[in-house]
């Protein structure tokens, strides 16, 4: 199953309100894809644009507004922005939001950042490196079960702040990642209090969606079983 078909099928099967988002890191912009109109407040803000239907690419400078996101994405910051990263980290540490030793342990892309391509998965102009699925707890549960059925390890603890770190975490492999997001991400993407993320290696999205229908059927049958059992006890 190709990525575009997987995007349409996953949205239909789960009834997702936000389209799954394809993210691809490339050396140059694909033909026919435009650069984002203006830099966003954070890299995760581009997820929202893509989920709403936009297809575009970003360059390194389009990520400077979020120093921490630039760090996780491997974006080299100019000196003045690097000082801002130090300030942001200092504020987080001062608020006891994060410990200094955690910063160096954050997942991070190590390859030089050239361009990142964002699109709804069903309209991805190039094969995705990662796919971001946004949904309610039950929807993410089902996707996670399908990923496990596809052989993607997903038993590690759910990731938290910063949300953008789930992208390099998946790129590092070998499995998929659940993320609870972070407060910045929830502000910039309007992520609901009842929503979270599941991030899948782009090359495996077809395998996951192929198993999703079986997982949905099994859950419907088991739900009826447990409801009947609960009522009888």
C-alpha positions in Angstrom: 0.0 0.0 0.0 1.5 3.4 -1.0 1.7 6.3 1.4 -1.1 8.3 -0.2 -3.5 5.4 -0.1 -2.5 4.7 3.5 -3.3 8.3 4.4 -6.8 8.1 3.0 -7.5 4.7 4.4 -6.2 5.5 7.9 -8.3 8.7 8.1 -11.4 6.8 7.0 -10.9 3.8 9.3 -10.3 5.9 12.4 -12.5 8.9 11.6 -9.6 11.2 12.3 -10.4 14.9 12.5 -6.8 15.9 11.6 -5.2 14.3 8.5 -2.0 12.3 9.2 1.0 14.4 8.3 4.0 13.3 6.2 7.4 14.8 7.0 10.3 14.3 4.7 13.9 15.6 5.0 15.5 16.2 1.6 18.5 17.9 0.1 16.4 20.1 -2.1 12.8 21.1 -2.6 10.7 18.7 -4.8 9.6 20.2 -8.1 6.3 22.0 -7.9 6.3 22.3 -4.1 6.3 25.9 -2.7 8.2 27.2 0.3 6.1 28.0 3.4 4.7 31.6 3.1 6.2 32.8 6.4 8.2 31.3 9.2 6.1 29.8 12.0 6.5 30.3 15.7 7.7 26.7 16.0 8.4 23.7 13.7 5.4 21.9 15.1 3.2 24.7 13.8 3.9 23.3 10.4 2.2 20.1 11.4 -1.1 21.9 11.8 -0.8 23.6 8.4 -0.1 20.3 6.7 -3.0 18.5 8.6 -5.3 21.2 7.3 -4.3 20.5 3.7 -1.2 22.6 2.9 1.8 21.1 0.9 5.0 23.0 1.3 8.7 22.9 2.3 10.7 24.8 4.9 14.4 25.8 4.9 16.6 26.1 8.0 15.7 29.8 8.6 12.0 28.9 8.8 12.8 27.0 12.1 14.8 29.7 13.9 11.8 31.0 15.9 11.9 27.8 18.0 15.5 27.3 19.2 14.7 24.0 21.0 12.9 22.7 17.9 15.9 23.8 15.8 18.1 21.7 18.1 16.0 18.5 17.8 15.8 19.0 14.0 19.5 19.5 13.5 19.1 23.1 12.3 22.3 25.2 12.8 21.5 28.4 14.6 23.2 31.8 13.9 25.0 33.2 17.0 22.1 35.5 18.1 19.6 32.6 17.9 22.0 30.3 19.7 22.0 32.7 22.6 18.2 32.5 22.5 18.4 28.7 22.9 20.6 29.2 25.9 18.0 31.6 27.3 15.1 29.2 26.6 16.9 26.3 28.2 17.8 28.4 31.2 14.2 29.5 31.7 13.0 25.9 31.5 15.7 24.8 34.0 14.8 27.6 36.3 11.2 26.6 36.3 12.3 23.0 37.1 10.5 22.0 33.8 13.6 20.2 32.6 17.0 19.3 34.0 20.1 20.6 32.2 21.4 17.0 31.8 18.3 16.1 29.9 19.0 18.5 27.0 22.0 16.6 25.7 20.0 13.3 25.9 17.2 14.6 23.7 16.8 12.8 20.3 18.3 15.0 17.6 18.8 14.8 13.9 22.5 14.7 13.1 22.4 15.1 9.3 22.7 18.7 8.0 19.3 20.3 7.6 18.5 21.3 4.0 14.7 21.3 3.6 11.8 19.6 5.2 8.7 18.8 3.2 5.3 18.8 4.9 2.0 17.5 3.5 -1.2 15.6 4.4 -0.1 12.0 4.0 -2.8 11.4 1.4 -1.2 14.2 -0.7 2.5 13.6 0.0 4.6 14.7 -3.0 7.5 12.5 -1.9 7.8 9.3 0.3 7.6 10.3 3.9 10.4 9.8 6.4 8.0 10.0 9.3 4.2 10.1 9.6 2.6 12.0 12.5 -0.9 10.8 13.6 -2.9 13.0 15.8 -5.9 11.7 17.6 -7.9 10.9 20.7 -6.7 8.2 23.1 -8.8 5.4 21.6 -7.7 6.3 18.1 -4.0 6.3 19.1 -4.5 3.0 20.9 -5.8 1.4 17.7 -2.9 2.8 15.6 -0.4 1.6 18.2 -1.9 -1.9 18.2 -1.7 -2.0 14.4 1.9 -0.8 14.5 2.7 -3.6 17.0 1.0 -6.1 14.7 3.2 -4.8 11.9 6.3 -5.6 14.0 7.1 -2.1 15.1 8.3 -2.0 18.7 6.2 0.5 20.6 6.4 -0.5 24.2 8.7 2.2 25.4 7.3 4.9 27.7 5.4 7.7 26.0 7.5 10.7 25.2 6.8 14.1 26.5 8.5 17.5 26.1 9.5 18.6 23.6 7.0 17.1 21.2 9.3 17.7 18.2 11.8 15.2 19.6 9.5 12.4 18.5 10.6 13.0 14.9 14.3 12.2 15.4 13.4 9.5 17.8 11.5 7.7 15.1 14.3 8.4 12.5 16.7 6.8 14.9 14.5 3.7 14.9 13.6 1.0 15.1 10.0 1.5 16.1 7.1 3.9 16.4 6.7 6.4 19.2 3.8 7.7 21.3 4.0 11.3 22.3 2.0 13.2 24.8 3.0 16.5 23.2 4.2 19.5 25.2 2.6 22.8 26.2 4.2 24.7 23.4 3.0 22.2 20.9 -0.5 22.3 22.3 -0.5 26.1 21.9 0.9 26.2 18.4 -1.2 23.3 17.0 -4.4 23.7 19.1 -3.9 20.1 20.2 -6.9 19.2 22.4 -6.6 18.1 26.0 -7.9 14.7 24.9 -5.4 14.3 22.0 -1.9 12.9 21.6 0.4 11.7 18.8 1.7 8.5 17.4 4.6 8.7 15.0 5.4 6.0 12.5 8.5 5.4 10.3 7.4 6.6 6.8 8.5 3.4 5.1 6.3 1.3 7.3 3.0 3.3 7.1 1.5 0.9 4.5 2.2 -2.1 6.7 0.6 -0.4 9.7 -2.6 0.6 7.8 -2.9 -2.9 6.3 -3.2 -4.3 9.8 -5.5 -1.5 11.1 -8.7 -3.0 9.7 -8.0 -6.3 11.5 -7.3 -4.5 14.7 -10.5 -2.5 14.4 -12.5 -5.6 13.9 -10.9 -7.4 16.8 -11.5 -4.5 19.1 -15.2 -4.3 18.1 -15.6 -8.0 18.8 -13.7 -7.8 22.1 -15.7 -4.8 23.2 -18.9 -6.7 22.8 -17.4 -9.7 24.7 -16.3 -7.5 27.6 -19.6 -5.7 27.8 -21.5 -8.9 27.9 -19.1 -10.4 30.5 -19.2 -7.3 32.6 -23.0 -7.4 32.6 -23.1 -11.1 33.6 -20.8 -10.8 36.6 
